[in-house]
Amino acid sequence: MSAPPQSPEPRRSPRPRTIAIAVVVVLLPLAVLLLLWGRGTRQIAVGPAPQPTEKPEEAPDTGPRIRETVDSSVPPFGNLKEPRDAAWDDRGRLWIADFGNSRLRIYDAEGGYLGGWGGKGNGPYNFRDLSAVTIGGGDVYVADTWNGRVEKFGLDGASKATATGLFGPRGIAVGSNGSVWVSDTGNHRVVRYDSTLSAGETFGTQGAGSGQFSSPVGIAVGPSGTVYVADTGNQRIVLLDSSGRFRSSWKVPGWERPVEPHFEVDDDGSVWATDPGSAEAVLHFDAKGRLIDRRTSDREGRRFSLPTGLALDRKSRVLYVVNTGSRSVSKLPVPLGPSGTP
């Protein structure tokens, strides 16, 4: 009798083995990557580490830090980055609007660092790209450009007042009667406040006519109360009387491109102005607007580099020139003017 036929063994499904192989294929590279990550990226670094080209940004201040003695670790007029404007006080100190660092810095006559305050922010002792500073009545006034405000401080740094609602202000000046004049650059107008930065009154609209402005920047008040405005978009200096009425204007051909010039009005009514354009010069006009002098270098023969801010030490007859391009400050001995002597 023959043996009964054997039934075939059931075929095993290959699915579990296939799944296992797929899992290994997917997880193995991931395991290798995790191992390398755990050992640190220094294992695969190529070339030297990049070196910083700028000093690390300073932390914002919560209050002023003003020194009585010079910080010897800082070089003359050091730590500046795109400085814009300057002001001289009656204690023999130079205040500089350090635009690139959003700081207000203080130096002595030789550039010795005496501190200051700032750092980017909108707190009472912070700024966002300040463009201008002036001294008046024993106080310091600052155009805090991209916070859209102007601020008043004591010479000891105490915060006293703030006016807001401006659009990129870039110039500020104080008259002998305590009135505060501001170039509200983005709004193409000038604003006048009282000494407490209240009761703001506006002058001008956008345009090229009498009483109009196009991107005004620098502003100054002369001994007679005349207000001088750097109407840069119209390449002219506009003169207003003390009540804000248009008086006249002087053309400045050198302002042929977007520039940020500032002024100093001398005791005889002559006007010092910067030309940060292609000429990179300091201009001197007499009281009638006639150009009587033009300087392109300091007393050591060093050429100005994008000169913007000016500050006049009236006792020593030294004009401080802020060089935005070279992050430096130049000294320029100046005579009293065409009607006087040094």
Secondary structure, DSSP 8 states (H G I E B T S, - for coil): -------------SHHHHHHHHHHHHHHHHHHHHHHHHH-GGGT--S-----SS-------SS-EEEEEEETTS-TT-S-SSEEEEEE-TTSEEEEEEGGGTEEEEEETT--EEEEEE-BSSSTT-BSS--EEEEETTEEEEEEGGGTEEEEEETT--EEEEE---SS--EEEE-TTS-EEEEEGGGTEEEEE-TTS-S-EEE-EESSSTTEESSEEEEEE-TTS-EEEEEGGGTEEEEE-TTS-EEEEEE-TT--SS----EEE-TTS-EEEEE-STT-EEEEE-TTS-EEEEE-B-TTS-B-SSEEEEEEETTTTEEEEEETTTTEEEEEE--S-TTS--
